[in-house]
Amino acid sequence: MTAHPPADTPPRVDVAVIGAGPAGLAAAVRARWVKGHGAVPFRVAVFDPAPPGGLAGWKSNMLTGPAWRLDDEVPGRLLADCVEWRIPVVREAVESVRAEAEGTFAILTSAGRSVRADAVVLAAGLRRLCDERDAFGSRVSVAFQGADRFPALLAKAARAARAAGGPLALVGHGGSRALAPLVARAAAEAEVEVVWVLEDGDPGQPGARVARGRLEAVGSGEDGGLRVRGEDGGEARIPAGHVFIDYYAFEARPSRWLRWEPDPSRLPSGHVRVDREGATDVPGLFAAGDCTGPYYAIARALGDGVTAGLSAWRHVFRGRFGREGSLFAYRPGGGDLANEAAWVPEVPGDFVVDPLLEPRTCARVLDARALPGARLLAAPRWAAAWVAAAGIPAPDLWRAVFEARAATVRPVGPGEEDRW
Ligand SMILES: Cc1cc2nc3c(=O)[nH]c(=O)nc-3n(C[C@H](O)[C@H](O)[C@H](O)COP(=O)(O)OP(=O)(O)OC[C@H]3O[C@@H](n4cnc5c(N)ncnc54)[C@H](O)[C@@H]3O)c2cc1C
């Protein structure tokens, strides 16, 4: 088995997840790895331009208190499930999401890829990350650990910039104005220039050097500096000795570069508004983690992710089978306890069968359930063809396929009619 999750996705998925931080990866695993009688596994894909793990991959973290410290355990464990269950983590940013009349979402990525999804989980955190992780603690530092520490953090960052022979780059948005007096003091003491890289607004200081746009690469510092993308799509290179990211500003108001149609309802701070099931006011759109507001903590992001992932699963199941699905003990559904077969949804013969595992693994797990794995995978990908190839009653076939989490079933999509 490869140590990395797949990096490519088919153009049609059941659940698309925006962001591969703890919230997004937890959501992805829960929508894919469901359990219970007839709990159909769904096809999931995750999108993130940055290395998976989000902020939880930056350094060791504390889960609930000093006795519970984690190194790279959170991203590592979540990614192990993405590898095992073939959940793609695509290294592209989502640029826009549009709700379509058919109840699906049209997603466009930074690489120009179009993907259609029945449900979307937004887990984009406070801002889009790039390659900062490897430089965190050396060339990159952040305003995060509490405002009382900011003067000392900024003084250290300014000295580091001076030693590296380049300006101190302050990354934030209009809310970073609050930091401006402290930045000015630290820069004056270290005798270093400041360049502001702001998504919007200005630092409120006459004569301040401002580059407008979103940080896209920190780079090594030897190749001409930071790469900054303007809202018009243009790219600028900004020389920098040290980079200081103003998370204090992003915590108060998250970045808003993703285009939505329609825009989900937000809190006055700009965070996405969700109910306790992780649902936004756009049907089929769920959100989890830091992008929904404080408290900013990994434990909460994981819990939110689980909630949004299971809610996205229910949404897709209801749309596909016209009834509530049963999620084992996570949310028991009212089913006929005396008739187990009735828990398995009825699969129309013209539904498409989408294997979710690599062919060899898929055949093996089907064989292990006493199904003719190779024969099923060689059959046309219609539900009726699979029933014929299996030679057993449809409910028995689907129950075994779903329990093995080997394949999912769905209606044929536009333009796919002649595919199989
Ligand atoms: C320095 C630091 C230390 C911390 N220490 C702790 C700690 O000790 N304990 C603790 O509990 N919490 C800690 N936190 C907070 C914790 O890391 C976050 O609350 C948690 O990571 C939030 O998870 P998330 O998945 O919501 O967001 P994130 O971890 O921010 O992940 C969001 C992901 O979404 C991606 N994304 C954004 N926009 C797009 C887009 N348009 N398309 C695709 N992908 C996108 C981002 O690139 C990112 O990878 C710390 C945070 C920082 C910055």
PDBQT file of the ligand as one rigid body, heavy atoms in Angstrom, charges set to zero:
ROOT
HETATM    1  C1  LIG A 501       0.756  28.178  15.742  1.00  0.00    +0.000 C 
HETATM    2  C2  LIG A 501      -0.516  27.497  16.129  1.00  0.00    +0.000 A 
HETATM    3  C3  LIG A 501      -0.532  26.646  17.216  1.00  0.00    +0.000 A 
HETATM    4  C4  LIG A 501      -1.708  25.996  17.614  1.00  0.00    +0.000 A 
HETATM    5  N1  LIG A 501      -1.682  25.166  18.688  1.00  0.00    +0.000 NA
HETATM    6  C5  LIG A 501      -2.804  24.504  19.050  1.00  0.00    +0.000 A 
HETATM    7  C6  LIG A 501      -2.777  23.588  20.148  1.00  0.00    +0.000 A 
HETATM    8  O1  LIG A 501      -1.747  23.394  20.787  1.00  0.00    +0.000 OA
HETATM    9  N2  LIG A 501      -3.938  22.935  20.458  1.00  0.00    +0.000 N 
HETATM   10  C7  LIG A 501      -5.096  23.133  19.760  1.00  0.00    +0.000 A 
HETATM   11  O2  LIG A 501      -6.099  22.492  20.066  1.00  0.00    +0.000 OA
HETATM   12  N3  LIG A 501      -5.149  24.010  18.723  1.00  0.00    +0.000 NA
HETATM   13  C8  LIG A 501      -4.027  24.686  18.352  1.00  0.00    +0.000 A 
HETATM   14  N4  LIG A 501      -4.071  25.565  17.307  1.00  0.00    +0.000 N 
HETATM   15  C9  LIG A 501      -5.362  25.768  16.594  1.00  0.00    +0.000 C 
HETATM   16  C10 LIG A 501      -5.633  24.598  15.662  1.00  0.00    +0.000 C 
HETATM   17  O3  LIG A 501      -4.466  24.318  14.912  1.00  0.00    +0.000 OA
HETATM   18  C11 LIG A 501      -6.819  24.913  14.752  1.00  0.00    +0.000 C 
HETATM   19  O4  LIG A 501      -7.949  25.251  15.558  1.00  0.00    +0.000 OA
HETATM   20  C12 LIG A 501      -7.183  23.720  13.884  1.00  0.00    +0.000 C 
HETATM   21  O5  LIG A 501      -6.084  23.327  13.079  1.00  0.00    +0.000 OA
HETATM   22  C13 LIG A 501      -8.385  24.070  13.007  1.00  0.00    +0.000 C 
HETATM   23  O6  LIG A 501      -8.628  23.034  12.114  1.00  0.00    +0.000 OA
HETATM   24  P1  LIG A 501      -9.388  23.324  10.719  1.00  0.00    +0.000 P 
HETATM   25  O7  LIG A 501      -9.350  22.036   9.976  1.00  0.00    +0.000 OA
HETATM   26  O8  LIG A 501     -10.674  23.981  10.994  1.00  0.00    +0.000 OA
HETATM   27  O9  LIG A 501      -8.497  24.449   9.986  1.00  0.00    +0.000 OA
HETATM   28  P2  LIG A 501      -6.981  24.408   9.484  1.00  0.00    +0.000 P 
HETATM   29  O10 LIG A 501      -6.123  23.542  10.333  1.00  0.00    +0.000 OA
HETATM   30  O11 LIG A 501      -6.601  25.842   9.315  1.00  0.00    +0.000 OA
HETATM   31  O12 LIG A 501      -7.099  23.724   8.041  1.00  0.00    +0.000 OA
HETATM   32  C14 LIG A 501      -7.811  24.354   7.022  1.00  0.00    +0.000 C 
HETATM   33  C15 LIG A 501      -7.238  23.917   5.682  1.00  0.00    +0.000 C 
HETATM   34  O13 LIG A 501      -8.104  24.430   4.654  1.00  0.00    +0.000 OA
HETATM   35  C16 LIG A 501      -7.291  24.806   3.562  1.00  0.00    +0.000 C 
HETATM   36  N5  LIG A 501      -7.991  25.764   2.698  1.00  0.00    +0.000 N 
HETATM   37  C17 LIG A 501      -8.332  27.049   2.942  1.00  0.00    +0.000 A 
HETATM   38  N6  LIG A 501      -8.953  27.588   1.872  1.00  0.00    +0.000 NA
HETATM   39  C18 LIG A 501      -9.013  26.617   0.936  1.00  0.00    +0.000 A 
HETATM   40  C19 LIG A 501      -9.529  26.542  -0.391  1.00  0.00    +0.000 A 
HETATM   41  N7  LIG A 501     -10.134  27.605  -0.961  1.00  0.00    +0.000 N 
HETATM   42  N8  LIG A 501      -9.425  25.383  -1.080  1.00  0.00    +0.000 NA
HETATM   43  C20 LIG A 501      -8.840  24.289  -0.510  1.00  0.00    +0.000 A 
HETATM   44  N9  LIG A 501      -8.318  24.303   0.730  1.00  0.00    +0.000 NA
HETATM   45  C21 LIG A 501      -8.402  25.448   1.447  1.00  0.00    +0.000 A 
HETATM   46  C22 LIG A 501      -6.057  25.410   4.201  1.00  0.00    +0.000 C 
HETATM   47  O14 LIG A 501      -4.945  25.441   3.275  1.00  0.00    +0.000 OA
HETATM   48  C23 LIG A 501      -5.842  24.478   5.393  1.00  0.00    +0.000 C 
HETATM   49  O15 LIG A 501      -4.939  23.417   5.096  1.00  0.00    +0.000 OA
HETATM   50  C24 LIG A 501      -2.899  26.215  16.887  1.00  0.00    +0.000 A 
HETATM   51  C25 LIG A 501      -2.895  27.075  15.768  1.00  0.00    +0.000 A 
HETATM   52  C26 LIG A 501      -1.711  27.720  15.395  1.00  0.00    +0.000 A 
HETATM   53  C27 LIG A 501      -1.716  28.631  14.204  1.00  0.00    +0.000 C 
ENDROOT
TORSDOF 0
